[in-house]
Every structure is written in C-alpha cells, then in structure tokens.
C-alpha cells in the first residue's frame, strides 16, 4: 500500500499568471496575492477590478469577391 499526502491530490488545480503567463499552483484552496515568478499583484485580478488580458482578436475575414467585369471590345 502506498502513502500519498493530501496535498498531492489529482484535483490540485493550476492557473496562469495574467502578466507573465507562468503556471501558478493552487494547493488546498489558498489563493496567492502575488505571482511567485514575476511578483505582480494578483489581487485586482481576483477581485475583478482589472480585466485579464486576452488573446488578440482574430483578423476580419476578407470581403466577398466582386463580379467580373465585362470584356473589352477590341477597337477596329
């Protein structure tokens, strides 16, 4: 039989820092107030005062093609 501590459970979640993008491990439901990697303040993000930066928007699709023009009549 193997001993497994409670902190090493499979449901330990992780989230990403909104500023540096590094993984932040969350164990036992303790929310960190600073990122352990870049030391940014996470409190405004947790309270919802500061929006989490999102990925850039997708480019707009190209316009539909127009109808072809009539051929030119050769000059005599």
JOQUI-V343382 format. One line per field, one symbol per residue. phi: phi as a letter, one per 30 degrees, with the letter a starting at -180 (. if undefined). psi: psi as a letter, one per 40 degrees, with the letter a starting at -180 (. if undefined). A space follows every 10 residues. Layout:
phi=???
psi=???
This chain:
phi=.ccbdddcdd cdcbbcddcc iddcdcchid cdcbddccid dcdddddidb dddcdddddd dddddddddd dddddd
psi=hihhidefie ehiiiihede eihhhhhfeh hieihedefi heddddeedh ihhiiiiiii iiiiiiiiii iihii.
